[in-house]
Amino acid sequence: MKILKTKEDSQDLILATLNRRPQIQAGKQLDLTSKVAAILSEVQKNGDRALIDYTAKFDGVTIDTISIKVTKAEFDHALTKVEPEFVTAIRQAKNNIIEYHQQQLPKDWITVKEEGIILGQRYQPVDAAGLYVPGGVAGSTPLVSSVLMNALPAVVAGVKRIVICTPPNQSGGVNPYLLVTALECNIEEVYKVGGAQAIAALAYGTETIAPVDVIVGPGNQYVTEAKRQVFGYVGLDMLAGPSEILIIADENNNPQYLAADLLSQAEHGPANENGVFLLTPSPQLAEAVLKEVAKQLNSLTRSETAKASLDTKGAIIITADLDEAFELANYTAPEHLELLVTDPWNQLQKIKHAGAIFIGPYSTEPIGDYVAGTNHVLPTNGTARFSSGLNVDHFIKKSSLISYSQAGVAKYGPAAITIAKVEGLDAHAKAVAVRLNHE
């Protein structure tokens, strides 16, 4: 993990280090696009048969039309394989997530204006949502938090049908921890399908999997590209990239805490894509954190991945002052931003772009990943400049309500006619004019 100094190193180097916007390589992107398009087309044409073939090809697992869907017996078996403390932890996290997201629920509204004009907005959930859950390490590291974070906003929104697609493990099943978490979210429709083919199945449907209206959840580059290509046919949450953390810290901090938080994101991988940054005006803190990172690194089970992440995309940047740190943080627009400074609530206004902001020394980022109740599906690659994390709105449609009286048309109709004629849309103009008894 390198140390840079804004007073000594070039601005171009500093900005290039912090830049999270991906560089598109035309050749590689074109190859990925064509491969994914072929998979989508094959599933659209051949349905379950394509899912079976791709699962054998990419996952090395044999399934058939009967075993694509997780059975009740598999759910029942999963319940016997998890510890009570796991269920307790999941329920604590679930309750916090539901409570937080209930604050996001919009309310229908109507306003009555003069001349008998009524305007309003109505909110309704989509009929069906599909959740993509990555398989982890061959199914052995189930991303149960992804189930909670993607499912529960849909539950709060009132979505009636919520389904999960996840790659099968090498025995052709699904990790019991993941299945129990699905049950805790009242989801019993789970399919053993992963990759771009799962996105195709959710978007277009097959003989076994009925299509959905919205697809959410992270995945590898093939899953992300598949989501990009089906957008418009279905709704999406976002095109998520590798994990990021940026910490702004002054000298009054515990290096042990900061090092642990940096490593918590570095262990995600991929090694050449993560973003792990500390911005501080304190050279002493920078050196202390660097030493602590080296000390803690050796104790991690994923130490190789974490080290590679830190070596390629990790940096401690010593800034002239905290204001410069805020400017660089806003340039980066990180997924996770930790604000570890004196009087942080008064400094909060200086942060313009961040997916989630963790305030104070005990608000470590993994708390947000699991139990705080906020959503951990957040914008990456600088997209926090214009987008937000997963929330109830992703599963809700807004319908405008318009009711005009004769008096209302008399007042505003002439303006509508004028605009329609400028646009050359005579039928639009006439539809208003006939209600005014003139052409």
Backbone torsions as a table, in degrees:
resi	resn	phi	psi	omega
1	MET	NA	122.6	-173.8
2	LYS	-90.4	156.6	172.9
3	ILE	-111.6	127.5	176.2
4	LEU	-117.5	155.8	179.5
5	LYS	-129.5	126.1	-176.8
6	THR	-66.7	-23.0	179.6
7	LYS	-80.7	-17.7	-175.6
8	GLU	-116.3	-38.9	-178.0
9	ASP	-88.3	154.5	-176.0
10	SER	-67.9	150.5	177.7
11	GLN	-61.9	-36.4	179.1
12	ASP	-60.9	-41.0	179.0
13	LEU	-66.3	-43.5	179.7
14	ILE	-61.0	-48.8	-177.6
15	LEU	-67.5	-38.6	178.7
16	ALA	-64.0	-36.3	178.6
17	THR	-66.0	-39.5	-176.0
18	LEU	-87.5	-13.8	-176.1
19	ASN	-65.9	122.2	-178.8
20	ARG	-107.1	4.7	-179.5
21	ARG	-82.6	122.0	-172.5
22	PRO	-65.8	143.9	174.8
23	GLN	-89.8	118.5	-177.6
24	ILE	-78.3	124.2	174.4
25	GLN	-102.0	107.8	-168.3
26	ALA	-52.8	-45.1	-177.3
27	GLY	-63.4	-48.4	180.0
28	LYS	-65.6	-39.6	-179.8
29	GLN	-65.7	-41.3	179.5
30	LEU	-63.3	-39.8	178.6
31	ASP	-64.8	-44.7	178.7
32	LEU	-63.1	-43.9	-179.0
33	THR	-59.9	-44.6	-177.6
34	SER	-69.5	-38.5	178.5
35	LYS	-64.1	-44.2	-179.4
36	VAL	-68.5	-39.6	178.5
37	ALA	-59.8	-38.1	178.9
38	ALA	-65.3	-40.2	178.7
39	ILE	-65.2	-46.1	179.5
40	LEU	-59.2	-44.1	-179.4
41	SER	-63.9	-41.4	-178.9
42	GLU	-64.1	-42.1	178.9
43	VAL	-68.2	-38.9	179.4
44	GLN	-62.9	-34.8	-178.1
45	LYS	-84.4	-40.9	-169.1
46	ASN	-114.8	1.2	170.6
47	GLY	54.6	-129.4	-176.0
48	ASP	-56.0	-36.8	-178.8
49	ARG	-58.9	-40.4	178.8
50	ALA	-67.2	-40.1	179.1
51	LEU	-61.7	-42.1	179.4
52	ILE	-63.6	-44.7	-178.1
53	ASP	-66.2	-44.0	-179.0
54	TYR	-69.4	-33.1	177.5
55	THR	-65.4	-39.9	176.1
56	ALA	-66.3	-40.4	-176.1
57	LYS	-72.2	-47.2	-172.4
58	PHE	-93.2	-31.9	-176.7
59	ASP	-105.2	-11.9	-178.7
60	GLY	66.9	28.4	-176.7
61	VAL	-125.1	136.9	178.4
62	THR	-95.3	122.1	172.9
63	ILE	-127.8	166.7	173.8
64	ASP	-133.4	-178.4	-175.3
65	THR	-62.3	-27.7	-179.5
66	ILE	-76.8	-38.8	-174.3
67	SER	-90.9	0.3	177.1
68	ILE	-59.3	-42.7	-177.4
69	LYS	-92.2	135.7	176.2
70	VAL	-65.4	132.4	-176.5
71	THR	-90.6	165.7	176.3
72	LYS	-60.8	-37.8	179.1
73	ALA	-61.4	-37.0	178.5
74	GLU	-68.3	-39.0	175.7
75	PHE	-63.5	-46.0	-179.6
76	ASP	-60.2	-40.8	179.0
77	HIS	-65.2	-39.2	-180.0
78	ALA	-60.7	-37.2	-178.8
79	LEU	-62.4	-25.3	-180.0
80	THR	-85.6	-8.2	-172.7
81	LYS	-103.6	-7.4	-177.8
82	VAL	-108.4	152.6	-177.7
83	GLU	-80.3	149.4	177.9
84	PRO	-57.5	-35.8	-179.2
85	GLU	-66.3	-28.5	175.1
86	PHE	-66.4	-46.0	179.3
87	VAL	-61.0	-40.9	177.9
88	THR	-61.5	-44.3	179.4
89	ALA	-63.0	-43.6	179.4
90	ILE	-61.9	-40.6	-179.7
91	ARG	-68.3	-36.4	175.5
92	GLN	-62.6	-47.5	178.8
93	ALA	-62.0	-44.2	-178.5
94	LYS	-59.1	-46.1	-178.4
95	ASN	-62.2	-40.5	179.0
96	ASN	-67.0	-40.2	-179.5
97	ILE	-66.0	-43.5	179.0
98	ILE	-63.0	-46.1	-178.7
99	GLU	-60.3	-42.7	179.8
100	TYR	-65.3	-46.4	-174.4
101	HIS	-74.4	-20.5	174.9
102	GLN	-64.2	-25.6	177.1
103	GLN	-68.8	-16.0	-177.4
104	GLN	-89.8	-9.2	-175.6
105	LEU	-63.0	125.3	177.7
106	PRO	-81.4	162.9	178.2
107	LYS	-118.6	138.5	173.9
108	ASP	-57.6	148.1	176.2
109	TRP	-142.5	150.6	178.2
110	ILE	-139.4	138.2	174.5
111	THR	-127.1	138.5	-179.9
112	VAL	-107.9	123.3	-178.7
113	LYS	-106.1	179.6	176.8
114	GLU	-66.6	165.9	-179.2
115	GLU	61.9	23.2	174.5
116	GLY	70.3	29.0	178.6
117	ILE	-93.5	129.4	177.8
118	ILE	-121.4	125.4	178.0
119	LEU	-126.9	152.5	179.6
120	GLY	-171.8	-172.5	178.3
121	GLN	-145.1	138.4	-178.2
122	ARG	-122.2	137.3	-178.3
123	TYR	-113.3	131.4	178.2
124	GLN	-140.0	142.4	178.2
125	PRO	-73.0	156.5	171.3
126	VAL	-67.4	162.2	-178.5
127	ASP	-74.5	-37.5	-173.6
128	ALA	-147.5	141.5	178.5
129	ALA	-128.4	139.9	177.1
130	GLY	-111.2	132.7	179.7
131	LEU	-109.9	125.9	172.8
132	TYR	-98.0	126.2	179.4
133	VAL	-120.5	115.8	178.4
134	PRO	-58.4	156.5	-176.0
135	GLY	-80.6	-7.4	-174.6
136	GLY	69.7	-153.3	180.0
137	VAL	-85.0	92.7	-179.8
138	ALA	52.6	33.3	178.5
139	GLY	81.9	-1.6	-176.0
140	SER	-88.1	-14.2	177.5
141	THR	-123.2	76.3	-173.9
142	PRO	-64.9	132.3	-179.3
143	LEU	-86.9	72.2	-175.9
144	VAL	-65.8	-31.4	179.0
145	SER	-66.2	-29.4	176.5
146	SER	-65.1	-35.1	176.6
147	VAL	-63.1	-49.7	-179.4
148	LEU	-59.3	-48.4	-173.2
149	MET	-69.2	-32.6	-179.0
150	ASN	-87.0	-32.6	-175.5
151	ALA	-82.2	-43.9	-168.6
152	LEU	-67.6	-35.3	172.6
153	PRO	-60.6	-34.7	176.8
154	ALA	-68.5	-39.5	176.4
155	VAL	-60.7	-47.6	179.9
156	VAL	-62.3	-38.1	179.7
157	ALA	-66.9	-21.1	179.4
158	GLY	98.1	18.5	178.7
159	VAL	-65.7	128.4	-174.5
160	LYS	-79.2	-37.0	-177.8
161	ARG	-119.3	117.7	178.2
162	ILE	-125.4	125.6	-176.8
163	VAL	-125.3	157.0	179.2
164	ILE	-122.6	137.0	166.7
165	CYS	-116.0	132.1	179.1
166	THR	-150.2	144.2	-178.4
167	PRO	-63.8	144.9	175.6
168	PRO	-73.0	152.7	172.6
169	ASN	-80.1	-178.2	-172.8
170	GLN	-67.5	-16.9	175.8
171	SER	-93.8	5.9	177.7
172	GLY	82.4	14.0	179.8
173	GLY	-115.2	-166.5	177.0
174	VAL	-127.5	139.4	-177.5
175	ASN	-52.3	132.9	-176.8
176	PRO	-61.3	-32.8	178.8
177	TYR	-63.7	-37.8	178.4
178	LEU	-68.3	-41.8	-180.0
179	LEU	-65.8	-41.3	178.7
180	VAL	-64.6	-39.3	176.6
181	THR	-62.7	-40.4	176.6
182	ALA	-60.0	-44.4	178.4
183	LEU	-61.0	-38.7	178.6
184	GLU	-63.6	-23.3	176.5
185	CYS	-95.8	10.6	-178.8
186	ASN	62.4	33.6	176.8
187	ILE	-107.5	121.2	178.2
188	GLU	-121.8	7.6	178.7
189	GLU	-109.9	93.8	-176.9
190	VAL	-126.5	133.7	-177.4
191	TYR	-118.8	141.4	-178.4
192	LYS	-89.1	65.5	-178.6
193	VAL	-138.3	132.3	179.3
194	GLY	-126.1	-175.2	174.8
195	GLY	70.6	-168.9	179.9
196	ALA	-59.7	-30.2	-179.7
197	GLN	-64.8	-31.3	176.7
198	ALA	-68.3	-40.2	178.0
199	ILE	-63.3	-40.6	177.4
200	ALA	-61.6	-43.8	-179.5
201	ALA	-62.7	-42.1	179.8
202	LEU	-67.2	-35.6	-177.8
203	ALA	-77.7	-47.6	-171.7
204	TYR	-101.1	-23.4	-176.5
205	GLY	84.3	155.0	173.5
206	THR	-135.9	-172.3	178.4
207	GLU	-61.8	-31.3	-176.6
208	THR	-99.5	-36.1	-174.5
209	ILE	-106.4	114.9	176.4
210	ALA	-75.0	144.9	-177.3
211	PRO	-68.1	160.5	178.8
212	VAL	-118.1	177.5	-179.5
213	ASP	-101.8	-28.8	-178.5
214	VAL	-135.8	137.9	176.2
215	ILE	-119.0	129.3	178.9
216	VAL	-132.2	162.2	176.3
217	GLY	117.5	146.8	-177.8
218	PRO	-82.7	167.0	176.6
219	GLY	-170.6	-175.2	178.5
220	ASN	-76.1	-172.9	-174.8
221	GLN	-63.7	-29.3	178.8
222	TYR	-71.9	-40.1	177.0
223	VAL	-64.9	-44.3	-179.4
224	THR	-63.5	-43.2	178.5
225	GLU	-66.4	-37.8	177.1
226	ALA	-62.5	-41.9	177.3
227	LYS	-61.7	-41.1	178.6
228	ARG	-59.5	-41.3	-175.4
229	GLN	-76.1	-26.6	179.7
230	VAL	-92.7	-4.8	178.7
231	PHE	-61.6	133.8	-174.9
232	GLY	105.2	-35.9	171.0
233	TYR	-79.7	-36.7	172.4
234	VAL	-134.3	166.5	173.6
235	GLY	-85.5	160.0	-179.4
236	LEU	-130.5	162.3	169.6
237	ASP	-81.5	-61.8	-179.0
238	MET	-171.4	171.7	173.4
239	LEU	-102.4	90.6	-171.2
240	ALA	-76.4	144.8	176.8
241	GLY	-116.2	-165.9	-179.2
242	PRO	-63.1	156.7	-175.9
243	SER	-69.9	152.7	-178.0
244	GLU	-140.7	145.6	168.1
245	ILE	-140.6	139.2	174.6
246	LEU	-133.7	125.8	-179.5
247	ILE	-111.8	129.4	170.3
248	ILE	-105.1	119.8	-174.6
249	ALA	-138.3	140.9	171.4
250	ASP	-95.4	-172.6	-173.1
251	GLU	-70.6	-17.0	-175.4
252	ASN	-88.7	60.2	-176.9
253	ASN	-140.4	157.2	178.0
254	ASN	-87.5	114.1	-179.5
255	PRO	-57.3	-29.5	-179.8
256	GLN	-64.1	-42.2	178.4
257	TYR	-63.3	-47.3	-175.9
258	LEU	-64.0	-43.4	179.6
259	ALA	-62.4	-42.9	179.5
260	ALA	-61.7	-39.9	-179.1
261	ASP	-70.1	-38.8	176.2
262	LEU	-61.9	-44.0	-179.0
263	LEU	-68.3	-28.3	-179.5
264	SER	-62.1	-27.2	177.0
265	GLN	-96.0	-30.7	-179.9
266	ALA	-63.5	-29.8	-176.6
267	GLU	-73.7	-12.2	179.6
268	HIS	-63.5	-48.7	-170.6
269	GLY	75.4	179.1	-6.4
270	PRO	-62.5	152.6	-170.3
271	ALA	-60.8	-31.5	-175.6
272	ASN	-98.4	13.3	-174.9
273	GLU	-128.0	-26.9	-179.6
274	ASN	-59.6	156.2	173.1
275	GLY	-120.8	119.6	-175.5
276	VAL	-133.3	108.2	-170.9
277	PHE	-134.7	143.8	169.5
278	LEU	-125.3	126.5	175.9
279	LEU	-113.4	123.4	-178.8
280	THR	-152.0	144.5	173.6
281	PRO	-84.8	1.4	-175.6
282	SER	-102.3	108.2	176.4
283	PRO	-61.6	-34.8	-179.7
284	GLN	-64.5	-42.8	178.5
285	LEU	-65.4	-41.2	180.0
286	ALA	-57.1	-47.5	-179.2
287	GLU	-66.5	-39.7	-179.1
288	ALA	-65.9	-40.0	179.0
289	VAL	-67.0	-41.4	179.4
290	LEU	-59.1	-43.5	178.5
291	LYS	-65.8	-39.0	-178.7
292	GLU	-69.7	-35.1	176.2
293	VAL	-60.9	-46.4	179.3
294	ALA	-61.6	-37.9	-179.7
295	LYS	-67.6	-45.5	-176.7
296	GLN	-76.0	-26.9	-174.8
297	LEU	-57.5	-39.5	-174.6
298	ASN	-66.8	-19.9	-177.2
299	SER	-90.5	-3.1	-175.5
300	LEU	-86.2	142.1	175.5
301	THR	-69.3	-26.6	177.9
302	ARG	-106.8	40.0	-175.2
303	SER	-61.8	-36.6	-179.3
304	GLU	-64.8	-44.4	178.3
305	THR	-64.2	-45.2	-178.9
306	ALA	-62.5	-43.5	-179.9
307	LYS	-63.4	-43.5	179.4
308	ALA	-63.4	-38.6	177.4
309	SER	-62.8	-45.8	-179.0
310	LEU	-66.0	-37.8	-178.4
311	ASP	-68.3	-35.0	-174.7
312	THR	-96.2	-38.5	-174.7
313	LYS	-129.8	21.4	179.5
314	GLY	-108.9	144.1	179.2
315	ALA	-158.2	141.7	167.0
316	ILE	-107.4	123.1	-176.4
317	ILE	-115.3	120.1	178.2
318	ILE	-88.2	115.6	-176.0
319	THR	-97.7	165.2	179.1
320	ALA	-66.0	-37.1	178.8
321	ASP	-161.8	-178.8	-179.1
322	LEU	-67.7	-33.9	179.8
323	ASP	-60.5	-40.3	177.2
324	GLU	-65.6	-35.9	176.8
325	ALA	-62.3	-41.3	178.1
326	PHE	-64.0	-40.9	179.3
327	GLU	-61.7	-44.6	-179.7
328	LEU	-68.8	-35.4	177.1
329	ALA	-63.7	-42.4	179.1
330	ASN	-66.7	-31.7	175.1
331	TYR	-64.8	-41.1	-178.2
332	THR	-72.9	-36.6	-175.4
333	ALA	51.8	62.7	-171.0
334	PRO	-73.7	158.0	174.3
335	GLU	-62.7	-52.5	178.4
336	HIS	-118.3	130.5	176.3
337	LEU	-127.3	124.0	175.0
338	GLU	-101.3	128.3	-178.2
339	LEU	-108.1	99.0	-174.7
340	LEU	-117.1	71.2	-177.4
341	VAL	-133.7	162.1	175.4
342	THR	-64.4	135.1	179.8
343	ASP	56.1	56.3	-173.3
344	PRO	-64.5	-30.2	-176.7
345	TRP	-67.1	-30.2	176.0
346	ASN	-79.6	-19.9	177.6
347	GLN	-87.4	-15.4	-174.1
348	LEU	-56.0	-35.1	-177.3
349	GLN	-62.5	-18.2	-178.6
350	LYS	-80.8	-11.9	178.1
351	ILE	-91.0	118.6	-178.7
352	LYS	-103.0	-32.7	-172.9
353	HIS	-132.4	113.1	175.7
354	ALA	-167.6	143.3	178.8
355	GLY	-69.9	-48.2	176.4
356	ALA	-143.2	142.9	-176.9
357	ILE	-118.5	123.7	-178.5
358	PHE	-106.7	121.3	-168.4
359	ILE	-112.4	120.3	175.9
360	GLY	97.3	159.9	-170.5
361	PRO	-67.4	-19.9	-178.5
362	TYR	-99.4	-0.8	-179.9
363	SER	-92.7	59.6	-178.7
364	THR	-64.7	145.7	-174.6
365	GLU	-55.2	-41.1	179.6
366	PRO	-59.6	-23.6	173.5
367	ILE	-60.8	-40.3	176.7
368	GLY	-69.0	-31.4	178.6
369	ASP	-63.2	-31.6	-167.8
370	TYR	-120.7	-51.9	-163.9
371	VAL	-126.1	-9.7	-175.7
372	ALA	-63.3	-34.4	-177.0
373	GLY	110.9	-23.6	173.3
374	THR	-69.9	162.1	-175.7
375	ASN	-89.1	137.4	-179.7
376	HIS	-94.6	1.2	174.0
377	VAL	-86.0	102.5	-167.0
378	LEU	-129.1	157.4	179.0
379	PRO	-67.2	137.5	-179.8
380	THR	-122.9	-179.4	176.0
381	ASN	53.9	37.0	177.3
382	GLY	80.3	0.9	-176.7
383	THR	-75.9	-5.6	173.1
384	ALA	-66.0	-9.0	173.5
385	ARG	-65.1	-25.2	-175.0
386	PHE	-141.0	0.5	-177.3
387	SER	-135.1	170.5	-175.1
388	SER	-124.0	168.8	176.6
389	GLY	-71.0	168.9	179.3
390	LEU	-59.5	136.3	-178.2
391	ASN	-154.7	178.8	-176.5
392	VAL	-57.5	-34.4	-178.0
393	ASP	-59.3	-27.4	180.0
394	HIS	-64.7	-17.5	-176.8
395	PHE	-113.3	12.0	-176.3
396	ILE	-125.8	139.8	175.0
397	LYS	-105.3	147.2	178.7
398	LYS	-112.0	123.9	177.4
399	SER	-111.4	130.8	176.0
400	SER	-77.3	144.9	175.9
401	LEU	-115.0	127.5	-178.8
402	ILE	-133.4	123.0	174.7
403	SER	-135.9	114.1	-178.5
404	TYR	-110.2	140.2	172.3
405	SER	-90.7	174.1	176.4
406	GLN	-61.7	-38.1	179.2
407	ALA	-66.6	-36.0	178.7
408	GLY	-65.6	-42.9	177.0
409	VAL	-64.6	-37.7	179.1
410	ALA	-62.0	-34.9	-177.3
411	LYS	-79.0	-43.1	-172.2
412	TYR	-108.4	-12.4	-178.8
413	GLY	-58.2	-45.2	-179.8
414	PRO	-56.3	-37.6	178.1
415	ALA	-65.3	-40.9	178.2
416	ALA	-62.3	-40.3	178.6
417	ILE	-62.8	-44.6	-179.8
418	THR	-59.3	-46.0	-178.7
419	ILE	-66.2	-41.9	-179.5
420	ALA	-62.2	-40.7	-179.6
421	LYS	-66.0	-38.1	176.9
422	VAL	-61.5	-36.7	180.0
423	GLU	-81.8	-1.4	178.7
424	GLY	73.0	23.9	-178.1
425	LEU	-108.1	80.5	-174.7
426	ASP	-63.5	-35.5	-179.4
427	ALA	-66.3	-35.5	175.0
428	HIS	-60.3	-48.2	-178.9
429	ALA	-61.5	-41.0	-177.4
430	LYS	-68.4	-35.1	179.9
431	ALA	-60.7	-31.6	175.2
432	VAL	-82.0	-42.5	-174.2
433	ALA	-61.8	-38.7	-178.4
434	VAL	-63.6	-21.7	178.7
435	ARG	-86.2	-10.7	175.9
436	LEU	-102.1	2.5	-179.2
437	ASN	61.5	31.5	171.7
438	HIS	-153.6	157.0	-177.7
439	GLU	-92.2	NA	NA
